[in-house]
Amino acid sequence: MRQRWKVFGLLVLLGLLAAACGRGATPSEQPTPTPTAQAAATPSGQRLTVVVSLPIFATMVAAVGGDLVEVSAVLPPGTDPHTYQPAPRDVAKLAEAAVVVYNGGDLDLWMERQLEAVGSRARVVVLSEGLEPPPGAEAEHEHEHEHEGTPEAGKDAHDHEHGVNPHFWLDPDFGIVYVERIAAALAEVDPAHAETYRTNAERYIREIRAFDEWAQGQIATIPPERRKLVTFHDAFPYFAAHYGLELVGVVILSPGREPSPQEVAQLVERIRAEQVPAIFVEPQFNPKLAQTIAQEAGVRVLELYSDAAPAGLDYLGMMRQNVTNVVEGLRG
Ligand SMILES: [Zn+2]
Protein backbone atom coordinates (compact mmCIF):
# COMPACT_ATOMS: atom_id res chain seq x y z
CA MET A 1 0.00 0.00 0.00
CA ARG A 2 2.65 2.46 1.09
CA GLN A 3 4.77 1.55 -1.94
CA ARG A 4 1.85 2.22 -4.26
CA TRP A 5 1.42 5.72 -2.90
CA LYS A 6 5.13 6.41 -3.26
CA VAL A 7 4.82 5.53 -6.95
CA PHE A 8 1.70 7.61 -7.18
CA GLY A 9 3.50 10.58 -5.65
CA LEU A 10 6.08 10.32 -8.41
CA LEU A 11 3.36 10.23 -11.04
CA VAL A 12 1.85 13.31 -9.47
CA LEU A 13 5.12 15.17 -9.73
CA LEU A 14 5.56 14.08 -13.35
CA GLY A 15 2.02 15.13 -14.12
CA LEU A 16 2.54 18.55 -12.58
CA LEU A 17 5.78 19.01 -14.49
CA ALA A 18 4.09 18.01 -17.73
CA ALA A 19 1.26 20.44 -17.05
CA ALA A 20 3.70 23.24 -16.25
CA CYS A 21 5.81 22.57 -19.36
CA GLY A 22 2.72 22.34 -21.55
CA ARG A 23 1.56 25.73 -20.38
CA GLY A 24 4.96 27.34 -20.83
CA ALA A 25 5.36 26.05 -24.39
CA THR A 26 1.94 27.17 -25.61
CA PRO A 27 1.86 30.57 -27.32
CA SER A 28 -0.39 32.89 -25.34
CA GLU A 29 -3.32 32.89 -27.78
CA GLN A 30 -5.72 32.17 -24.95
CA PRO A 31 -5.81 33.89 -21.60
CA THR A 32 -3.85 32.01 -18.96
CA PRO A 33 -6.20 29.99 -16.74
CA THR A 34 -6.94 31.77 -13.48
CA PRO A 35 -4.63 30.37 -10.81
CA THR A 36 -6.48 28.50 -8.09
CA ALA A 37 -5.51 30.94 -5.35
CA GLN A 38 -7.23 33.79 -7.14
CA ALA A 39 -10.29 31.75 -8.00
CA ALA A 40 -12.39 33.70 -5.51
CA ALA A 41 -11.93 36.75 -7.69
CA THR A 42 -13.15 35.08 -10.89
CA PRO A 43 -13.93 37.86 -13.34
CA SER A 44 -17.48 37.99 -14.66
CA GLY A 45 -17.97 35.97 -17.81
CA GLN A 46 -15.46 33.34 -16.79
CA ARG A 47 -16.94 30.10 -15.57
CA LEU A 48 -16.04 28.65 -12.21
CA THR A 49 -14.00 25.46 -12.57
CA VAL A 50 -15.41 22.69 -10.38
CA VAL A 51 -13.89 19.21 -10.20
CA VAL A 52 -15.83 16.40 -8.52
CA SER A 53 -14.91 12.78 -7.75
CA LEU A 54 -17.95 10.88 -9.10
CA PRO A 55 -19.96 11.90 -12.21
CA ILE A 56 -23.20 11.74 -10.20
CA PHE A 57 -22.00 14.65 -8.03
CA ALA A 58 -21.23 16.60 -11.23
CA THR A 59 -24.94 16.49 -12.06
CA MET A 60 -25.72 18.06 -8.65
CA VAL A 61 -23.14 20.81 -9.26
CA ALA A 62 -24.61 21.44 -12.72
CA ALA A 63 -28.10 21.75 -11.23
CA VAL A 64 -26.88 24.41 -8.79
CA GLY A 65 -24.27 26.15 -10.96
CA GLY A 66 -25.89 26.00 -14.40
CA ASP A 67 -23.94 28.02 -16.98
CA LEU A 68 -21.86 29.68 -14.28
CA VAL A 69 -19.77 26.58 -13.69
CA GLU A 70 -17.56 24.29 -15.74
CA VAL A 71 -17.82 20.96 -13.94
CA SER A 72 -15.94 17.74 -14.63
CA ALA A 73 -15.54 14.43 -12.81
CA VAL A 74 -12.31 12.56 -12.11
CA LEU A 75 -13.90 9.09 -12.14
CA PRO A 76 -14.74 7.95 -15.68
CA PRO A 77 -18.42 7.06 -16.27
CA GLY A 78 -19.39 3.48 -15.42
CA THR A 79 -16.38 2.94 -13.14
CA ASP A 80 -16.30 1.53 -9.60
CA PRO A 81 -14.92 4.26 -7.30
CA HIS A 82 -14.00 1.83 -4.51
CA THR A 83 -11.28 0.17 -6.59
CA TYR A 84 -10.36 3.14 -8.80
CA GLN A 85 -6.66 3.77 -9.41
CA PRO A 86 -5.93 7.47 -10.00
CA ALA A 87 -4.27 8.44 -13.27
CA PRO A 88 -1.71 11.27 -13.78
CA ARG A 89 -4.22 13.18 -15.93
CA ASP A 90 -6.49 13.50 -12.86
CA VAL A 91 -3.84 15.60 -11.13
CA ALA A 92 -3.66 18.20 -13.89
CA LYS A 93 -7.44 18.48 -13.69
CA LEU A 94 -7.38 19.00 -9.91
CA ALA A 95 -4.64 21.62 -10.07
CA GLU A 96 -6.93 23.89 -12.14
CA ALA A 97 -10.01 23.61 -9.93
CA ALA A 98 -11.43 26.53 -7.94
CA VAL A 99 -13.84 24.20 -6.15
CA VAL A 100 -13.28 20.50 -5.46
CA VAL A 101 -16.17 18.25 -4.43
CA TYR A 102 -15.94 14.69 -3.18
CA ASN A 103 -17.94 12.37 -0.96
CA GLY A 104 -15.47 11.36 1.73
CA GLY A 105 -15.31 8.06 3.61
CA ASP A 106 -13.95 4.97 1.90
CA LEU A 107 -15.67 5.81 -1.40
CA ASP A 108 -13.24 8.28 -2.96
CA LEU A 109 -10.20 8.41 -0.69
CA TRP A 110 -8.06 8.75 -3.84
CA MET A 111 -9.46 12.26 -4.28
CA GLU A 112 -8.36 13.29 -0.79
CA ARG A 113 -4.88 11.89 -1.38
CA GLN A 114 -4.57 13.56 -4.77
CA LEU A 115 -5.57 16.91 -3.31
CA GLU A 116 -2.83 16.60 -0.70
CA ALA A 117 -0.33 15.62 -3.38
CA VAL A 118 -1.24 18.57 -5.62
CA GLY A 119 -1.21 21.04 -2.74
CA SER A 120 -4.49 22.42 -4.07
CA ARG A 121 -5.80 25.68 -2.62
CA ALA A 122 -9.31 25.13 -4.00
CA ARG A 123 -12.39 25.40 -1.81
CA VAL A 124 -12.98 21.76 -0.84
CA VAL A 125 -16.44 20.34 -0.19
CA VAL A 126 -16.60 16.97 1.57
CA LEU A 127 -20.23 16.08 0.95
CA SER A 128 -20.69 13.44 3.66
CA GLU A 129 -18.61 15.15 6.35
CA GLY A 130 -20.11 14.71 9.82
CA LEU A 131 -23.22 12.90 8.58
CA GLU A 132 -24.61 10.14 10.79
CA PRO A 133 -26.46 7.07 9.48
CA PRO A 134 -30.24 7.47 9.83
CA PRO A 135 -32.05 5.40 12.48
CA GLY A 136 -32.45 1.80 11.40
CA ALA A 137 -29.48 1.80 9.03
CA GLU A 138 -26.70 1.62 11.61
CA ALA A 139 -27.45 -1.90 12.85
CA GLU A 140 -27.38 -3.16 9.27
CA HIS A 141 -23.85 -1.86 8.82
CA GLU A 142 -22.56 -3.51 12.00
CA HIS A 143 -24.17 -6.72 10.86
CA GLU A 144 -22.15 -6.64 7.64
CA HIS A 145 -18.99 -6.00 9.61
CA GLU A 146 -19.34 -9.25 11.53
CA HIS A 147 -18.90 -11.10 8.25
CA GLU A 148 -15.84 -9.20 7.09
CA GLY A 149 -13.41 -11.48 8.93
CA THR A 150 -9.86 -10.54 9.75
CA PRO A 151 -8.52 -7.34 8.24
CA GLU A 152 -6.51 -8.02 5.11
CA ALA A 153 -2.79 -7.39 5.21
CA GLY A 154 -2.01 -3.98 3.75
CA LYS A 155 -5.22 -2.40 4.96
CA ASP A 156 -3.83 0.48 7.00
CA ALA A 157 -5.31 2.29 9.99
CA HIS A 158 -6.47 5.13 7.75
CA ASP A 159 -8.91 2.85 5.93
CA HIS A 160 -10.40 1.78 9.23
CA GLU A 161 -11.19 5.30 10.38
CA HIS A 162 -13.75 5.44 7.60
CA GLY A 163 -15.99 2.65 8.83
CA VAL A 164 -19.26 4.47 8.12
CA ASN A 165 -21.04 3.43 4.95
CA PRO A 166 -20.37 6.37 2.57
CA HIS A 167 -23.46 6.12 0.28
CA PHE A 168 -25.49 8.89 1.95
CA TRP A 169 -26.85 10.49 -1.26
CA LEU A 170 -29.10 7.50 -1.99
CA ASP A 171 -31.32 8.76 0.85
CA PRO A 172 -32.94 11.91 -0.61
CA ASP A 173 -32.76 13.70 2.76
CA PHE A 174 -28.98 13.48 2.49
CA GLY A 175 -29.15 14.31 -1.22
CA ILE A 176 -30.62 17.63 -0.10
CA VAL A 177 -27.70 18.12 2.32
CA TYR A 178 -25.26 17.51 -0.55
CA VAL A 179 -27.01 20.12 -2.73
CA GLU A 180 -27.00 22.64 0.13
CA ARG A 181 -23.28 22.11 0.73
CA ILE A 182 -22.48 22.53 -2.97
CA ALA A 183 -24.55 25.73 -3.16
CA ALA A 184 -22.87 27.20 -0.07
CA ALA A 185 -19.40 26.55 -1.49
CA LEU A 186 -20.19 28.01 -4.92
CA ALA A 187 -21.69 31.12 -3.31
CA GLU A 188 -18.64 31.53 -1.11
CA VAL A 189 -16.12 31.25 -3.95
CA ASP A 190 -18.21 33.28 -6.43
CA PRO A 191 -20.17 35.75 -4.24
CA ALA A 192 -21.25 37.83 -7.25
CA HIS A 193 -23.58 34.98 -8.23
CA ALA A 194 -24.54 33.82 -4.73
CA GLU A 195 -28.21 34.63 -5.33
CA THR A 196 -28.37 32.49 -8.48
CA TYR A 197 -26.75 29.52 -6.76
CA ARG A 198 -29.19 29.82 -3.87
CA THR A 199 -32.23 30.06 -6.15
CA ASN A 200 -31.09 27.11 -8.27
CA ALA A 201 -30.42 25.01 -5.16
CA GLU A 202 -33.83 25.82 -3.70
CA ARG A 203 -35.51 24.78 -6.94
CA TYR A 204 -33.57 21.52 -7.11
CA ILE A 205 -34.34 20.77 -3.46
CA ARG A 206 -38.06 21.30 -4.16
CA GLU A 207 -37.74 18.78 -7.01
CA ILE A 208 -36.02 16.29 -4.70
CA ARG A 209 -38.84 16.66 -2.15
CA ALA A 210 -41.47 16.18 -4.88
CA PHE A 211 -39.61 13.10 -6.09
CA ASP A 212 -39.50 11.72 -2.54
CA GLU A 213 -43.25 12.13 -2.11
CA TRP A 214 -43.83 10.30 -5.40
CA ALA A 215 -41.32 7.61 -4.37
CA GLN A 216 -43.04 6.98 -1.01
CA GLY A 217 -46.30 6.46 -2.89
CA GLN A 218 -44.63 4.05 -5.31
CA ILE A 219 -42.98 1.98 -2.55
CA ALA A 220 -46.35 1.80 -0.76
CA THR A 221 -47.71 -0.22 -3.73
CA ILE A 222 -45.28 -3.07 -2.89
CA PRO A 223 -46.90 -5.60 -0.50
CA PRO A 224 -45.10 -5.18 2.88
CA GLU A 225 -43.87 -8.80 2.96
CA ARG A 226 -42.14 -8.26 -0.40
CA ARG A 227 -40.22 -5.09 0.58
CA LYS A 228 -36.90 -6.96 0.72
CA LEU A 229 -33.73 -5.82 -0.99
CA VAL A 230 -30.68 -7.78 -2.15
CA THR A 231 -28.19 -5.54 -3.94
CA PHE A 232 -24.83 -6.14 -5.57
CA HIS A 233 -22.61 -4.09 -3.25
CA ASP A 234 -23.39 -2.51 0.12
CA ALA A 235 -24.56 0.88 -1.19
CA PHE A 236 -28.22 0.95 -0.17
CA PRO A 237 -28.59 0.87 3.64
CA TYR A 238 -29.72 4.53 3.80
CA PHE A 239 -31.99 4.16 0.75
CA ALA A 240 -33.52 1.05 2.36
CA ALA A 241 -33.96 2.74 5.75
CA HIS A 242 -35.57 5.81 4.14
CA TYR A 243 -38.12 3.76 2.18
CA GLY A 244 -38.81 1.05 4.75
CA LEU A 245 -37.17 -1.75 2.79
CA GLU A 246 -35.45 -4.61 4.57
CA LEU A 247 -31.87 -5.13 3.42
CA VAL A 248 -31.58 -8.92 3.26
CA GLY A 249 -28.09 -9.20 1.80
CA VAL A 250 -25.45 -8.13 -0.70
CA VAL A 251 -23.65 -10.17 -3.36
CA ILE A 252 -20.20 -8.76 -2.56
CA LEU A 253 -19.31 -7.54 0.94
CA SER A 254 -16.72 -5.12 -0.41
CA PRO A 255 -15.77 -4.19 -3.99
CA GLY A 256 -12.63 -5.95 -5.16
CA ARG A 257 -13.26 -9.00 -2.96
CA GLU A 258 -15.08 -11.97 -4.48
CA PRO A 259 -17.36 -13.87 -2.11
CA SER A 260 -16.40 -17.45 -1.21
CA PRO A 261 -18.57 -20.34 -2.50
CA GLN A 262 -19.93 -20.70 1.05
CA GLU A 263 -20.97 -17.03 1.16
CA VAL A 264 -22.68 -17.40 -2.22
CA ALA A 265 -24.54 -20.50 -1.04
CA GLN A 266 -25.60 -18.70 2.15
CA LEU A 267 -26.99 -15.78 0.14
CA VAL A 268 -28.95 -18.11 -2.17
CA GLU A 269 -30.35 -19.80 0.94
CA ARG A 270 -31.32 -16.45 2.50
CA ILE A 271 -33.03 -15.26 -0.70
CA ARG A 272 -35.11 -18.46 -0.77
CA ALA A 273 -35.89 -18.46 2.96
CA GLU A 274 -36.90 -14.78 3.01
CA GLN A 275 -38.76 -15.11 -0.31
CA VAL A 276 -36.98 -12.11 -1.78
CA PRO A 277 -38.65 -11.48 -5.16
CA ALA A 278 -35.63 -10.14 -7.10
CA ILE A 279 -31.98 -9.15 -6.83
CA PHE A 280 -30.32 -6.05 -8.23
CA VAL A 281 -27.06 -5.63 -10.14
CA GLU A 282 -25.15 -2.40 -10.81
CA PRO A 283 -23.62 -1.44 -14.17
CA GLN A 284 -20.09 -0.85 -12.81
CA PHE A 285 -19.79 -4.52 -11.80
CA ASN A 286 -19.76 -7.72 -13.83
CA PRO A 287 -23.30 -9.15 -13.40
CA LYS A 288 -22.29 -12.81 -13.94
CA LEU A 289 -22.16 -13.82 -10.28
CA ALA A 290 -25.49 -12.16 -9.52
CA GLN A 291 -27.07 -13.88 -12.50
CA THR A 292 -25.87 -17.26 -11.23
CA ILE A 293 -27.24 -16.50 -7.76
CA ALA A 294 -30.57 -15.40 -9.22
CA GLN A 295 -30.81 -18.56 -11.31
CA GLU A 296 -30.13 -20.79 -8.31
CA ALA A 297 -32.59 -18.91 -6.14
CA GLY A 298 -35.15 -18.69 -8.93
CA VAL A 299 -35.57 -14.87 -8.84
CA ARG A 300 -35.37 -12.01 -11.35
CA VAL A 301 -32.39 -9.72 -11.90
CA LEU A 302 -32.90 -5.98 -12.31
CA GLU A 303 -30.57 -2.96 -12.19
CA LEU A 304 -29.99 -0.34 -9.50
CA TYR A 305 -27.69 2.69 -9.58
CA SER A 306 -25.47 3.97 -6.78
CA ASP A 307 -21.89 5.01 -7.60
CA ALA A 308 -22.39 4.92 -11.39
CA ALA A 309 -25.51 6.20 -13.13
CA PRO A 310 -26.50 5.53 -16.75
CA ALA A 311 -25.38 8.26 -19.18
CA GLY A 312 -27.83 11.16 -19.39
CA LEU A 313 -29.39 10.66 -15.96
CA ASP A 314 -28.77 13.29 -13.30
CA TYR A 315 -29.09 12.62 -9.56
CA LEU A 316 -32.88 12.88 -9.62
CA GLY A 317 -33.20 10.85 -12.81
CA MET A 318 -31.10 8.12 -11.22
CA MET A 319 -33.19 8.15 -8.04
CA ARG A 320 -36.43 7.92 -10.05
CA GLN A 321 -35.07 5.00 -12.05
CA ASN A 322 -34.04 3.22 -8.83
CA VAL A 323 -37.52 3.53 -7.35
CA THR A 324 -39.12 2.44 -10.65
CA ASN A 325 -36.87 -0.65 -10.81
CA VAL A 326 -37.40 -1.54 -7.14
CA VAL A 327 -41.17 -1.39 -7.62
CA GLU A 328 -40.98 -3.43 -10.83
CA GLY A 329 -38.78 -6.07 -9.19
CA LEU A 330 -40.55 -6.43 -5.85
CA ARG A 331 -44.24 -5.66 -6.40
CA GLY A 332 -45.02 -8.89 -8.30
ZN1 LIG B 1 -20.19 2.10 -3.49
Residues whose N, C-alpha, C, O or C-beta is under 5 A from the ligand:
A	BS01	ZN	A235 D307
